[in-house]
Amino acid sequence: MQGLRYAGPVASHVLRDGPERSAQDLSSREHSVLELVCEGFTNREIGQHLHIAESTARGHVQAIIGKLHVRDRTAAAAEGVRRHLVD
């Protein structure tokens, strides 16, 4: 397999469709969570607001961070605003 490289499913998705496409793949729940992140809510507050466990909120935030290809929730909020993903 000289010259061939393996890219995992997330990397393949980004390479194929680009980072803008993966941001469009945010679920409706992830959009809701991103809006709350932009408002400065903690994972605990997001959980209380959406009636989900704090750990579930944390998982959604991590998924958003991954899909937006950023390092943290602050960058996710900024990127969400930049891409007009939040109101």
N, C-alpha and C positions, 0 to 999 in steps of 0.2 A: 504494500500500500504506500509506496513511496510517492510523495507529493500530495497525498490526500490527508485531510485533517478532519477530525470529528468535532462537530459543534453540537452541544446539547440542545434540547427542544426550545428553551427560551432564547438561546443565542441564535439558533436557526430562524426562529420567528422574527427576531430583530433584523438579522441579516437579510432575510427575504423581504420583509414588509417595512422595515425602518422603524425607528423609535416612535415616530408620530402615530403609526398604525397601532402599536401596542397600547398606547394611551387611550385610543378609541375603544379598546377592549375592556375598559373598566366596567365592572358590573354596576347595576343601579345602586346596590348597597355601597360599593366602593365610592361611587360619586357622592352619596350621602355622607360617608365617612370623610371624604376629602373636603367637603364643604365645612364640616365641623372642625377638621384640622386647621383649615384656613381661619376659622373663628377663634382658634387658640385652645380648643378643648383638649383635655388630657384623655388618655385611653379610658380611664375610669369614667370620666364625664361623658365620653362618646357612648360607652356601654350603657350608662344610666339613661341617656337621652334616647337611644335606639332600642332599649330593653334587650340588650345582649350582654353576655359576659365580658368583663374587661379583657380577658385573654382572646376572645373572639374579635374585639375591637383592635387589639394589638395585631392580630393576624391580618386583618383587613388593611391596617396601616402598612404593615410590612409588604403585603401584596402590591399596594399602591406604589410604594417606594421602588419595588422591583419593576413594575410596569412602566413607571416614569423614568427609570434609569437614573435615579438620584441617590444620595447618600443618607438623607435623614428626612424627618417629617417637615422641617422648615423648608428645605429645598423642594419637597413634594408640594407644599403649599404654593411656593413661588412658581414652580413649573405648572401647576394647575391653573394659576391665574394667567401665566404667559400663554398657555395653550387654550385659554377660554373654556376650561373644563368646569369651572365654577362660576356662579353668578356674582 
